[in-house]
């Protein structure tokens, strides 16, 4: 999976300064889900787990 594409998605996030507890949400489409693809990003000063729904995961792997 292309780390640059994932980094572009992460940089668009509007991070709330207060902790937010929730279920999985797709990093790209923001849809809530029970099952997720877990992808680790380690680039651009970020090291974090990013979650994708099945549809967006397939799109990111084209």
PDB file of N, CA, C, O and CB in Angstrom:
ATOM      1  N   UNK A   1       0.853  -1.178   0.000  1.00  0.00           N
ATOM      2  CA  UNK A   1       0.000   0.000   0.000  1.00  0.00           C
ATOM      3  C   UNK A   1       0.897   1.239   0.000  1.00  0.00           C
ATOM      4  O   UNK A   1       1.915   1.275   0.690  1.00  0.00           O
ATOM      5  CB  UNK A   1      -0.969  -0.001   1.231  1.00  0.00           C
ATOM      6  N   UNK A   2       0.519   2.230  -0.761  1.00  0.00           N
ATOM      7  CA  UNK A   2       1.305   3.445  -0.941  1.00  0.00           C
ATOM      8  C   UNK A   2       1.242   4.335   0.308  1.00  0.00           C
ATOM      9  O   UNK A   2       0.190   4.884   0.634  1.00  0.00           O
ATOM     10  CB  UNK A   2       0.807   4.220  -2.171  1.00  0.00           C
ATOM     11  N   UNK A   3       2.375   4.468   0.998  1.00  0.00           N
ATOM     12  CA  UNK A   3       2.449   5.278   2.222  1.00  0.00           C
ATOM     13  C   UNK A   3       2.123   6.749   1.955  1.00  0.00           C
ATOM     14  O   UNK A   3       1.547   7.415   2.815  1.00  0.00           O
ATOM     15  CB  UNK A   3       3.842   5.164   2.843  1.00  0.00           C
ATOM     16  N   UNK A   4       2.480   7.262   0.780  1.00  0.00           N
ATOM     17  CA  UNK A   4       2.192   8.668   0.450  1.00  0.00           C
ATOM     18  C   UNK A   4       0.689   8.913   0.367  1.00  0.00           C
ATOM     19  O   UNK A   4       0.207   9.948   0.827  1.00  0.00           O
ATOM     20  CB  UNK A   4       2.861   9.059  -0.883  1.00  0.00           C
ATOM     21  N   UNK A   5      -0.061   7.968  -0.218  1.00  0.00           N
ATOM     22  CA  UNK A   5      -1.518   8.102  -0.290  1.00  0.00           C
ATOM     23  C   UNK A   5      -2.123   8.121   1.106  1.00  0.00           C
ATOM     24  O   UNK A   5      -2.997   8.935   1.402  1.00  0.00           O
ATOM     25  CB  UNK A   5      -2.129   6.957  -1.117  1.00  0.00           C
ATOM     26  N   UNK A   6      -1.649   7.216   1.966  1.00  0.00           N
ATOM     27  CA  UNK A   6      -2.163   7.157   3.338  1.00  0.00           C
ATOM     28  C   UNK A   6      -1.826   8.451   4.076  1.00  0.00           C
ATOM     29  O   UNK A   6      -2.675   8.997   4.780  1.00  0.00           O
ATOM     30  CB  UNK A   6      -1.577   5.935   4.094  1.00  0.00           C
ATOM     31  N   UNK A   7      -0.612   8.942   3.927  1.00  0.00           N
ATOM     32  CA  UNK A   7      -0.202  10.184   4.573  1.00  0.00           C
ATOM     33  C   UNK A   7      -1.080  11.350   4.123  1.00  0.00           C
ATOM     34  O   UNK A   7      -1.427  12.208   4.935  1.00  0.00           O
ATOM     35  CB  UNK A   7       1.271  10.483   4.269  1.00  0.00           C
ATOM     36  N   UNK A   8      -1.443  11.391   2.845  1.00  0.00           N
ATOM     37  CA  UNK A   8      -2.337  12.438   2.343  1.00  0.00           C
ATOM     38  C   UNK A   8      -3.694  12.404   3.024  1.00  0.00           C
ATOM     39  O   UNK A   8      -4.273  13.450   3.320  1.00  0.00           O
ATOM     40  CB  UNK A   8      -2.517  12.298   0.844  1.00  0.00           C
ATOM     41  N   UNK A   9      -4.202  11.199   3.273  1.00  0.00           N
ATOM     42  CA  UNK A   9      -5.481  11.050   3.987  1.00  0.00           C
ATOM     43  C   UNK A   9      -5.338  11.521   5.427  1.00  0.00           C
ATOM     44  O   UNK A   9      -6.182  12.267   5.924  1.00  0.00           O
ATOM     45  CB  UNK A   9      -5.964   9.579   3.951  1.00  0.00           C
ATOM     46  N   UNK A  10      -4.279  11.090   6.099  1.00  0.00           N
ATOM     47  CA  UNK A  10      -4.068  11.444   7.510  1.00  0.00           C
ATOM     48  C   UNK A  10      -3.939  12.953   7.683  1.00  0.00           C
ATOM     49  O   UNK A  10      -4.456  13.509   8.652  1.00  0.00           O
ATOM     50  CB  UNK A  10      -2.814  10.743   8.059  1.00  0.00           C
ATOM     51  N   UNK A  11      -3.268  13.610   6.773  1.00  0.00           N
ATOM     52  CA  UNK A  11      -3.082  15.067   6.886  1.00  0.00           C
ATOM     53  C   UNK A  11      -4.396  15.838   6.750  1.00  0.00           C
ATOM     54  O   UNK A  11      -4.470  16.997   7.160  1.00  0.00           O
ATOM     55  CB  UNK A  11      -2.099  15.549   5.823  1.00  0.00           C
ATOM     56  N   UNK A  12      -5.435  15.215   6.181  1.00  0.00           N
ATOM     57  CA  UNK A  12      -6.736  15.875   6.037  1.00  0.00           C
ATOM     58  C   UNK A  12      -7.604  15.736   7.284  1.00  0.00           C
ATOM     59  O   UNK A  12      -8.635  16.400   7.395  1.00  0.00           O
ATOM     60  CB  UNK A  12      -7.475  15.307   4.841  1.00  0.00           C
ATOM     61  N   UNK A  13      -7.201  14.881   8.221  1.00  0.00           N
ATOM     62  CA  UNK A  13      -8.000  14.678   9.432  1.00  0.00           C
ATOM     63  C   UNK A  13      -8.099  15.954  10.248  1.00  0.00           C
ATOM     64  O   UNK A  13      -7.137  16.716  10.352  1.00  0.00           O
ATOM     65  CB  UNK A  13      -7.404  13.562  10.284  1.00  0.00           C
ATOM     66  N   UNK A  14      -9.260  16.178  10.822  1.00  0.00           N
ATOM     67  CA  UNK A  14      -9.455  17.279  11.772  1.00  0.00           C
ATOM     68  C   UNK A  14      -9.453  16.650  13.161  1.00  0.00           C
ATOM     69  O   UNK A  14     -10.488  16.199  13.652  1.00  0.00           O
ATOM     70  CB  UNK A  14     -10.806  18.085  11.491  1.00  0.00           C
ATOM     71  N   UNK A  15      -8.288  16.626  13.781  1.00  0.00           N
ATOM     72  CA  UNK A  15      -8.101  15.923  15.047  1.00  0.00           C
ATOM     73  C   UNK A  15      -8.641  16.770  16.199  1.00  0.00           C
ATOM     74  O   UNK A  15      -8.287  17.939  16.355  1.00  0.00           O
ATOM     75  CB  UNK A  15      -6.606  15.589  15.272  1.00  0.00           C
ATOM     76  N   UNK A  16      -9.500  16.152  16.994  1.00  0.00           N
ATOM     77  CA  UNK A  16     -10.068  16.785  18.175  1.00  0.00           C
ATOM     78  C   UNK A  16      -9.035  16.728  19.299  1.00  0.00           C
ATOM     79  O   UNK A  16      -8.491  15.658  19.572  1.00  0.00           O
ATOM     80  CB  UNK A  16     -11.402  16.091  18.600  1.00  0.00           C
ATOM     81  N   UNK A  17      -8.749  17.864  19.964  1.00  0.00           N
ATOM     82  CA  UNK A  17      -7.747  17.835  21.042  1.00  0.00           C
ATOM     83  C   UNK A  17      -8.182  16.981  22.241  1.00  0.00           C
ATOM     84  O   UNK A  17      -7.339  16.516  23.009  1.00  0.00           O
ATOM     85  CB  UNK A  17      -7.459  19.253  21.512  1.00  0.00           C
ATOM     86  N   UNK A  18      -9.489  16.776  22.400  1.00  0.00           N
ATOM     87  CA  UNK A  18      -9.979  15.924  23.485  1.00  0.00           C
ATOM     88  C   UNK A  18     -10.016  14.481  22.986  1.00  0.00           C
ATOM     89  O   UNK A  18     -10.340  14.237  21.824  1.00  0.00           O
ATOM     90  CB  UNK A  18     -11.398  16.386  23.978  1.00  0.00           C
ATOM     91  N   UNK A  19      -9.684  13.519  23.860  1.00  0.00           N
ATOM     92  CA  UNK A  19      -9.743  12.111  23.418  1.00  0.00           C
ATOM     93  C   UNK A  19     -11.139  11.746  22.915  1.00  0.00           C
ATOM     94  O   UNK A  19     -12.150  12.178  23.468  1.00  0.00           O
ATOM     95  CB  UNK A  19      -9.342  11.167  24.572  1.00  0.00           C
ATOM     96  N   UNK A  20     -11.166  10.957  21.876  1.00  0.00           N
ATOM     97  CA  UNK A  20     -12.430  10.542  21.280  1.00  0.00           C
ATOM     98  C   UNK A  20     -12.474   9.022  21.274  1.00  0.00           C
ATOM     99  O   UNK A  20     -11.626   8.373  20.662  1.00  0.00           O
ATOM    100  CB  UNK A  20     -12.597  11.118  19.836  1.00  0.00           C
ATOM    101  N   UNK A  21     -13.452   8.463  21.949  1.00  0.00           N
ATOM    102  CA  UNK A  21     -13.588   7.020  22.027  1.00  0.00           C
ATOM    103  C   UNK A  21     -14.730   6.592  21.116  1.00  0.00           C
ATOM    104  O   UNK A  21     -15.861   7.054  21.265  1.00  0.00           O
ATOM    105  CB  UNK A  21     -13.833   6.556  23.491  1.00  0.00           C
ATOM    106  N   UNK A  22     -14.432   5.719  20.184  1.00  0.00           N
ATOM    107  CA  UNK A  22     -15.431   5.302  19.206  1.00  0.00           C
ATOM    108  C   UNK A  22     -15.040   3.958  18.602  1.00  0.00           C
ATOM    109  O   UNK A  22     -13.950   3.441  18.848  1.00  0.00           O
ATOM    110  CB  UNK A  22     -15.591   6.366  18.098  1.00  0.00           C
ATOM    111  N   UNK A  23     -15.948   3.412  17.813  1.00  0.00           N
ATOM    112  CA  UNK A  23     -15.643   2.193  17.075  1.00  0.00           C
ATOM    113  C   UNK A  23     -14.765   2.519  15.886  1.00  0.00           C
ATOM    114  O   UNK A  23     -14.344   3.662  15.709  1.00  0.00           O
ATOM    115  CB  UNK A  23     -16.928   1.491  16.617  1.00  0.00           C
ATOM    116  N   UNK A  24     -14.490   1.513  15.070  1.00  0.00           N
ATOM    117  CA  UNK A  24     -13.679   1.740  13.885  1.00  0.00           C
ATOM    118  C   UNK A  24     -14.405   2.639  12.901  1.00  0.00           C
ATOM    119  O   UNK A  24     -15.615   2.523  12.703  1.00  0.00           O
ATOM    120  CB  UNK A  24     -13.316   0.417  13.223  1.00  0.00           C
ATOM    121  N   UNK A  25     -13.644   3.541  12.287  1.00  0.00           N
ATOM    122  CA  UNK A  25     -14.119   4.346  11.172  1.00  0.00           C
ATOM    123  C   UNK A  25     -13.070   4.285  10.091  1.00  0.00           C
ATOM    124  O   UNK A  25     -11.872   4.342  10.368  1.00  0.00           O
ATOM    125  CB  UNK A  25     -14.408   5.817  11.599  1.00  0.00           C
ATOM    126  N   UNK A  26     -13.523   4.169   8.852  1.00  0.00           N
ATOM    127  CA  UNK A  26     -12.600   4.135   7.728  1.00  0.00           C
ATOM    128  C   UNK A  26     -11.871   5.476   7.629  1.00  0.00           C
ATOM    129  O   UNK A  26     -12.494   6.536   7.693  1.00  0.00           O
ATOM    130  CB  UNK A  26     -13.349   3.815   6.407  1.00  0.00           C
ATOM    131  N   UNK A  27     -10.556   5.419   7.473  1.00  0.00           N
ATOM    132  CA  UNK A  27      -9.750   6.641   7.380  1.00  0.00           C
ATOM    133  C   UNK A  27     -10.119   7.474   6.159  1.00  0.00           C
ATOM    134  O   UNK A  27     -10.001   8.699   6.178  1.00  0.00           O
ATOM    135  CB  UNK A  27      -8.267   6.293   7.335  1.00  0.00           C
ATOM    136  N   UNK A  28     -10.566   6.808   5.098  1.00  0.00           N
ATOM    137  CA  UNK A  28     -10.853   7.532   3.847  1.00  0.00           C
ATOM    138  C   UNK A  28     -12.298   8.021   3.773  1.00  0.00           C
ATOM    139  O   UNK A  28     -12.530   9.215   3.584  1.00  0.00           O
ATOM    140  CB  UNK A  28     -10.560   6.637   2.650  1.00  0.00           C
ATOM    141  N   UNK A  29     -13.270   7.126   3.918  1.00  0.00           N
ATOM    142  CA  UNK A  29     -14.679   7.517   3.732  1.00  0.00           C
ATOM    143  C   UNK A  29     -15.394   7.855   5.041  1.00  0.00           C
ATOM    144  O   UNK A  29     -16.516   8.362   5.021  1.00  0.00           O
ATOM    145  CB  UNK A  29     -15.428   6.403   3.034  1.00  0.00           C
ATOM    146  N   UNK A  30     -14.754   7.580   6.170  1.00  0.00           N
ATOM    147  CA  UNK A  30     -15.278   7.887   7.510  1.00  0.00           C
ATOM    148  C   UNK A  30     -16.500   7.058   7.905  1.00  0.00           C
ATOM    149  O   UNK A  30     -17.184   7.389   8.873  1.00  0.00           O
ATOM    150  CB  UNK A  30     -15.633   9.343   7.585  1.00  0.00           C
ATOM    151  N   UNK A  31     -16.778   5.989   7.167  1.00  0.00           N
ATOM    152  CA  UNK A  31     -17.901   5.110   7.483  1.00  0.00           C
ATOM    153  C   UNK A  31     -17.555   4.275   8.721  1.00  0.00           C
ATOM    154  O   UNK A  31     -16.442   3.762   8.835  1.00  0.00           O
ATOM    155  CB  UNK A  31     -18.247   4.188   6.269  1.00  0.00           C
ATOM    156  N   UNK A  32     -18.524   4.139   9.658  1.00  0.00           N
ATOM    157  CA  UNK A  32     -18.331   3.271  10.817  1.00  0.00           C
ATOM    158  C   UNK A  32     -18.396   1.816  10.373  1.00  0.00           C
ATOM    159  O   UNK A  32     -19.136   1.478   9.449  1.00  0.00           O
ATOM    160  CB  UNK A  32     -19.393   3.558  11.912  1.00  0.00           C
ATOM    161  N   UNK A  33     -17.618   0.951  11.032  1.00  0.00           N
ATOM    162  CA  UNK A  33     -17.598  -0.460  10.650  1.00  0.00           C
ATOM    163  C   UNK A  33     -17.205  -1.321  11.839  1.00  0.00           C
ATOM    164  O   UNK A  33     -16.612  -0.834  12.802  1.00  0.00           O
ATOM    165  CB  UNK A  33     -16.630  -0.696   9.478  1.00  0.00           C
ATOM    166  N   UNK A  34     -17.538  -2.592  11.765  1.00  0.00           N
ATOM    167  CA  UNK A  34     -17.179  -3.542  12.819  1.00  0.00           C
ATOM    168  C   UNK A  34     -15.881  -4.268  12.518  1.00  0.00           C
ATOM    169  O   UNK A  34     -15.151  -4.652  13.432  1.00  0.00           O
ATOM    170  CB  UNK A  34     -18.290  -4.548  13.015  1.00  0.00           C
ATOM    171  N   UNK A  35     -15.593  -4.457  11.236  1.00  0.00           N
ATOM    172  CA  UNK A  35     -14.357  -5.104  10.810  1.00  0.00           C
ATOM    173  C   UNK A  35     -13.568  -4.103   9.976  1.00  0.00           C
ATOM    174  O   UNK A  35     -14.143  -3.334   9.206  1.00  0.00           O
ATOM    175  CB  UNK A  35     -14.644  -6.418  10.001  1.00  0.00           C
ATOM    176  N   UNK A  36     -12.258  -4.119  10.135  1.00  0.00           N
ATOM    177  CA  UNK A  36     -11.445  -3.135   9.419  1.00  0.00           C
ATOM    178  C   UNK A  36     -10.128  -3.746   8.980  1.00  0.00           C
ATOM    179  O   UNK A  36      -9.615  -4.679   9.599  1.00  0.00           O
ATOM    180  CB  UNK A  36     -11.189  -1.904  10.295  1.00  0.00           C
ATOM    181  N   UNK A  37      -9.594  -3.199   7.898  1.00  0.00           N
ATOM    182  CA  UNK A  37      -8.226  -3.496   7.500  1.00  0.00           C
ATOM    183  C   UNK A  37      -7.342  -2.558   8.300  1.00  0.00           C
ATOM    184  O   UNK A  37      -7.588  -1.353   8.335  1.00  0.00           O
ATOM    185  CB  UNK A  37      -8.007  -3.328   5.941  1.00  0.00           C
ATOM    186  N   UNK A  38      -6.324  -3.091   8.937  1.00  0.00           N
ATOM    187  CA  UNK A  38      -5.412  -2.296   9.763  1.00  0.00           C
ATOM    188  C   UNK A  38      -4.106  -2.115   8.990  1.00  0.00           C
ATOM    189  O   UNK A  38      -3.458  -3.091   8.612  1.00  0.00           O
ATOM    190  CB  UNK A  38      -5.155  -2.983  11.160  1.00  0.00           C
ATOM    191  N   UNK A  39      -3.729  -0.864   8.759  1.00  0.00           N
ATOM    192  CA  UNK A  39      -2.516  -0.535   8.024  1.00  0.00           C
ATOM    193  C   UNK A  39      -1.686   0.396   8.895  1.00  0.00           C
ATOM    194  O   UNK A  39      -2.208   1.358   9.456  1.00  0.00           O
ATOM    195  CB  UNK A  39      -2.841   0.121   6.637  1.00  0.00           C
ATOM    196  N   UNK A  40      -0.400   0.111   9.007  1.00  0.00           N
ATOM    197  CA  UNK A  40       0.479   0.965   9.807  1.00  0.00           C
ATOM    198  C   UNK A  40       1.164   1.985   8.909  1.00  0.00           C
ATOM    199  O   UNK A  40       1.749   1.639   7.883  1.00  0.00           O
ATOM    200  CB  UNK A  40       1.531   0.118  10.563  1.00  0.00           C
ATOM    201  N   UNK A  41       1.080   3.250   9.315  1.00  0.00           N
ATOM    202  CA  UNK A  41       1.740   4.354   8.627  1.00  0.00           C
ATOM    203  C   UNK A  41       2.960   4.745   9.447  1.00  0.00           C
ATOM    204  O   UNK A  41       2.850   4.983  10.650  1.00  0.00           O
ATOM    205  CB  UNK A  41       0.770   5.573   8.426  1.00  0.00           C
ATOM    206  N   UNK A  42       4.109   4.814   8.812  1.00  0.00           N
ATOM    207  CA  UNK A  42       5.339   5.243   9.484  1.00  0.00           C
ATOM    208  C   UNK A  42       6.081   6.159   8.525  1.00  0.00           C
ATOM    209  O   UNK A  42       7.077   5.778   7.910  1.00  0.00           O
ATOM    210  CB  UNK A  42       6.235   4.013   9.913  1.00  0.00           C
ATOM    211  N   UNK A  43       5.567   7.380   8.417  1.00  0.00           N
ATOM    212  CA  UNK A  43       6.105   8.312   7.425  1.00  0.00           C
ATOM    213  C   UNK A  43       5.736   9.739   7.817  1.00  0.00           C
ATOM    214  O   UNK A  43       4.706   9.957   8.455  1.00  0.00           O
ATOM    215  CB  UNK A  43       5.573   7.980   6.003  1.00  0.00           C
ATOM    216  N   UNK A  44       6.548  10.691   7.450  1.00  0.00           N
ATOM    217  CA  UNK A  44       6.242  12.096   7.657  1.00  0.00           C
ATOM    218  C   UNK A  44       6.044  12.477   9.119  1.00  0.00           C
ATOM    219  O   UNK A  44       5.270  13.384   9.426  1.00  0.00           O
ATOM    220  CB  UNK A  44       5.023  12.451   6.891  1.00  0.00           C
ATOM    221  N   UNK A  45       6.738  11.792  10.019  1.00  0.00           N
ATOM    222  CA  UNK A  45       6.599  12.086  11.440  1.00  0.00           C
ATOM    223  C   UNK A  45       5.419  11.403  12.095  1.00  0.00           C
ATOM    224  O   UNK A  45       5.184  11.591  13.289  1.00  0.00           O
ATOM    225  CB  UNK A  45       6.481  13.548  11.635  1.00  0.00           C
ATOM    226  N   UNK A  46       4.673  10.618  11.346  1.00  0.00           N
ATOM    227  CA  UNK A  46       3.534   9.885  11.886  1.00  0.00           C
ATOM    228  C   UNK A  46       3.897   8.418  12.031  1.00  0.00           C
ATOM    229  O   UNK A  46       4.533   7.839  11.151  1.00  0.00           O
ATOM    230  CB  UNK A  46       2.291  10.052  10.987  1.00  0.00           C
ATOM    231  N   UNK A  47       3.494   7.824  13.133  1.00  0.00           N
ATOM    232  CA  UNK A  47       3.562   6.375  13.303  1.00  0.00           C
ATOM    233  C   UNK A  47       2.255   5.992  13.973  1.00  0.00           C
ATOM    234  O   UNK A  47       2.103   6.125  15.188  1.00  0.00           O
ATOM    235  CB  UNK A  47       4.834   5.916  14.157  1.00  0.00           C
ATOM    236  N   UNK A  48       1.310   5.513  13.169  1.00  0.00           N
ATOM    237  CA  UNK A  48       0.006   5.205  13.708  1.00  0.00           C
ATOM    238  C   UNK A  48      -0.699   4.145  12.894  1.00  0.00           C
ATOM    239  O   UNK A  48      -0.361   3.883  11.740  1.00  0.00           O
ATOM    240  CB  UNK A  48      -0.832   6.443  13.777  1.00  0.00           C
ATOM    241  N   UNK A  49      -1.686   3.545  13.525  1.00  0.00           N
ATOM    242  CA  UNK A  49      -2.508   2.542  12.873  1.00  0.00           C
ATOM    243  C   UNK A  49      -3.669   3.243  12.182  1.00  0.00           C
ATOM    244  O   UNK A  49      -4.360   4.064  12.784  1.00  0.00           O
ATOM    245  CB  UNK A  49      -3.016   1.484  13.890  1.00  0.00           C
ATOM    246  N   UNK A  50      -3.873   2.912  10.919  1.00  0.00           N
ATOM    247  CA  UNK A  50      -4.935   3.507  10.122  1.00  0.00           C
ATOM    248  C   UNK A  50      -5.885   2.388   9.709  1.00  0.00           C
ATOM    249  O   UNK A  50      -5.442   1.303   9.332  1.00  0.00           O
ATOM    250  CB  UNK A  50      -4.361   4.263   8.870  1.00  0.00           C
ATOM    251  N   UNK A  51      -7.192   2.647   9.780  1.00  0.00           N
ATOM    252  CA  UNK A  51      -8.192   1.632   9.464  1.00  0.00           C
ATOM    253  C   UNK A  51      -8.918   1.968   8.172  1.00  0.00           C
ATOM    254  O   UNK A  51      -9.236   3.127   7.908  1.00  0.00           O
ATOM    255  CB  UNK A  51      -9.193   1.492  10.610  1.00  0.00           C
ATOM    256  N   UNK A  52      -9.182   0.928   7.359  1.00  0.00           N
ATOM    257  CA  UNK A  52      -9.908   1.097   6.111  1.00  0.00           C
ATOM    258  C   UNK A  52     -11.034   0.074   6.023  1.00  0.00           C
ATOM    259  O   UNK A  52     -10.893  -1.060   6.480  1.00  0.00           O
ATOM    260  CB  UNK A  52      -8.959   0.964   4.907  1.00  0.00           C
ATOM    261  N   UNK A  53     -12.163   0.491   5.427  1.00  0.00           N
ATOM    262  CA  UNK A  53     -13.221  -0.463   5.122  1.00  0.00           C
ATOM    263  C   UNK A  53     -12.755  -1.291   3.919  1.00  0.00           C
ATOM    264  O   UNK A  53     -11.755  -0.960   3.283  1.00  0.00           O
ATOM    265  CB  UNK A  53     -14.596   0.268   4.828  1.00  0.00           C
ATOM    266  N   UNK A  54     -13.471  -2.350   3.619  1.00  0.00           N
ATOM    267  CA  UNK A  54     -13.089  -3.259   2.538  1.00  0.00           C
ATOM    268  C   UNK A  54     -13.018  -2.529   1.195  1.00  0.00           C
ATOM    269  O   UNK A  54     -12.080  -2.728   0.422  1.00  0.00           O
ATOM    270  CB  UNK A  54     -14.082  -4.425   2.450  1.00  0.00           C
ATOM    271  N   UNK A  55     -14.027  -1.675   0.920  1.00  0.00           N
ATOM    272  CA  UNK A  55     -14.091  -0.958  -0.363  1.00  0.00           C
ATOM    273  C   UNK A  55     -12.895  -0.014  -0.528  1.00  0.00           C
ATOM    274  O   UNK A  55     -12.228  -0.034  -1.562  1.00  0.00           O
ATOM    275  CB  UNK A  55     -15.409  -0.161  -0.467  1.00  0.00           C
ATOM    276  N   UNK A  56     -12.629   0.800   0.478  1.00  0.00           N
ATOM    277  CA  UNK A  56     -11.533   1.776   0.378  1.00  0.00           C
ATOM    278  C   UNK A  56     -10.172   1.084   0.372  1.00  0.00           C
ATOM    279  O   UNK A  56      -9.240   1.557  -0.279  1.00  0.00           O
ATOM    280  CB  UNK A  56     -11.602   2.779   1.539  1.00  0.00           C
ATOM    281  N   UNK A  57     -10.049  -0.043   1.101  1.00  0.00           N
ATOM    282  CA  UNK A  57      -8.798  -0.787   1.100  1.00  0.00           C
ATOM    283  C   UNK A  57      -8.492  -1.274  -0.308  1.00  0.00           C
ATOM    284  O   UNK A  57      -7.352  -1.187  -0.764  1.00  0.00           O
ATOM    285  CB  UNK A  57      -8.862  -1.971   2.084  1.00  0.00           C
ATOM    286  N   UNK A  58      -9.514  -1.792  -1.003  1.00  0.00           N
ATOM    287  CA  UNK A  58      -9.327  -2.260  -2.388  1.00  0.00           C
ATOM    288  C   UNK A  58      -8.933  -1.102  -3.292  1.00  0.00           C
ATOM    289  O   UNK A  58      -8.055  -1.256  -4.141  1.00  0.00           O
ATOM    290  CB  UNK A  58     -10.616  -2.932  -2.920  1.00  0.00           C
ATOM    291  N   UNK A  59      -9.573   0.069  -3.123  1.00  0.00           N
ATOM    292  CA  UNK A  59      -9.245   1.245  -3.937  1.00  0.00           C
ATOM    293  C   UNK A  59      -7.803   1.686  -3.712  1.00  0.00           C
ATOM    294  O   UNK A  59      -7.106   2.056  -4.656  1.00  0.00           O
ATOM    295  CB  UNK A  59     -10.201   2.401  -3.618  1.00  0.00           C
ATOM    296  N   UNK A  60      -7.359   1.646  -2.458  1.00  0.00           N
ATOM    297  CA  UNK A  60      -6.003   2.088  -2.126  1.00  0.00           C
ATOM    298  C   UNK A  60      -4.959   1.133  -2.688  1.00  0.00           C
ATOM    299  O   UNK A  60      -3.817   1.539  -2.904  1.00  0.00           O
ATOM    300  CB  UNK A  60      -5.837   2.208  -0.612  1.00  0.00           C
ATOM    301  N   UNK A  61      -5.317  -0.113  -2.927  1.00  0.00           N
ATOM    302  CA  UNK A  61      -4.376  -1.105  -3.434  1.00  0.00           C
ATOM    303  C   UNK A  61      -4.382  -1.251  -4.951  1.00  0.00           C
ATOM    304  O   UNK A  61      -3.743  -2.164  -5.475  1.00  0.00           O
ATOM    305  CB  UNK A  61      -4.672  -2.423  -2.819  1.00  0.00           C
ATOM    306  N   UNK A  62      -5.079  -0.385  -5.665  1.00  0.00           N
ATOM    307  CA  UNK A  62      -5.107  -0.457  -7.140  1.00  0.00           C
ATOM    308  C   UNK A  62      -3.773  -0.054  -7.709  1.00  0.00           C
ATOM    309  O   UNK A  62      -3.598  -0.050  -8.928  1.00  0.00           O
ATOM    310  CB  UNK A  62      -6.214   0.441  -7.719  1.00  0.00           C
TER     311      UNK A  62
END
